[in-house]
């Protein structure tokens, strides 16, 4: 959840090895860190693949895409 990310991100960062990659499927943590003047550690790679929709709509359009060529949902991609 967003609240858990805000509360636990420092523990997650501390547990990661230098050079490790953190994968995100949601943009909350990036915005949260920016809002409090913090950022991801310099020795950590970060990748994000963030669908532009809520879970149920992402799943529905994925299922629809099995029958209708090209059905899907937009996503944002980012690398840090």
Phi and psi in degrees as a GROMACS rama.xvg file:
@    title "Ramachandran Plot"
@    xaxis  label "Phi"
@    yaxis  label "Psi"
@TYPE xy
-60.4376  -43.1115  UNK-2
-62.6885  -39.334  UNK-3
-66.8406  -38.8654  UNK-4
-62.277  -43.6071  UNK-5
-63.2574  -34.9471  UNK-6
-81.5681  -35.1718  UNK-7
-108.949  -2.1978  UNK-8
-58.5199  -36.4964  UNK-9
-64.4248  -38.8161  UNK-10
-65.2828  -40.0365  UNK-11
-64.0901  -47.8004  UNK-12
-59.2765  -43.7041  UNK-13
-64.6184  -30.5782  UNK-14
-80.2219  -15.0647  UNK-15
-85.1314  142.642  UNK-16
-76.6728  150.158  UNK-17
-56.0749  135.807  UNK-18
85.3975  -1.76163  UNK-19
-70.9744  161.939  UNK-20
-113.812  129.136  UNK-21
-100.054  126.528  UNK-22
-102.434  131.856  UNK-23
-119.166  141.715  UNK-24
-116.561  16.0415  UNK-25
-155.214  145.413  UNK-26
-90.6466  3.99226  UNK-27
-57.2942  -49.2293  UNK-28
-61.7092  -39.5226  UNK-29
-60.0122  -48.7013  UNK-30
-64.9904  -38.5427  UNK-31
-64.5065  -49.0198  UNK-32
-59.3178  -42.3192  UNK-33
-61.4512  -39.6707  UNK-34
-68.6561  -22.6904  UNK-35
-107.131  10.3863  UNK-36
75.8791  22.6198  UNK-37
-115.794  172.585  UNK-38
-149.415  175.235  UNK-39
-68.5288  148.975  UNK-40
-58.6253  146.069  UNK-41
-64.7597  -26.7203  UNK-42
-92.4724  17.7922  UNK-43
-121.966  131.978  UNK-44
-87.8947  143.849  UNK-45
-130.55  129.693  UNK-46
-123.294  146.602  UNK-47
-135.968  134.173  UNK-48
-130.084  101.747  UNK-49
-118.985  105.537  UNK-50
-60.9496  146.333  UNK-51
-91.9745  61.5257  UNK-52
-178.537  166.542  UNK-53
-77.7665  157.568  UNK-54
-48.0815  -49.4137  UNK-55
-60.8308  -39.6521  UNK-56
-71.9565  -34.8446  UNK-57
-61.5055  -46.5631  UNK-58
-64.6055  -43.8795  UNK-59
-60.8345  -44.2151  UNK-60
-71.1298  -31.9495  UNK-61
-61.9871  -47.9146  UNK-62
-61.7946  -42.2911  UNK-63
-61.7696  -35.4459  UNK-64
-64.8676  -20.2423  UNK-65
-66.658  -27.5244  UNK-66
-107.285  -27.2961  UNK-67
-117.995  111.092  UNK-68
-58.7506  125.523  UNK-69
97.218  -6.04692  UNK-70
-69.4768  141.495  UNK-71
172.098  -164.985  UNK-72
-137.124  145.947  UNK-73
-66.1124  152.545  UNK-74
-141.868  152.642  UNK-75
-99.9703  142.853  UNK-76
-121.717  142.21  UNK-77
-150.803  149.575  UNK-78
-134.715  133.912  UNK-79
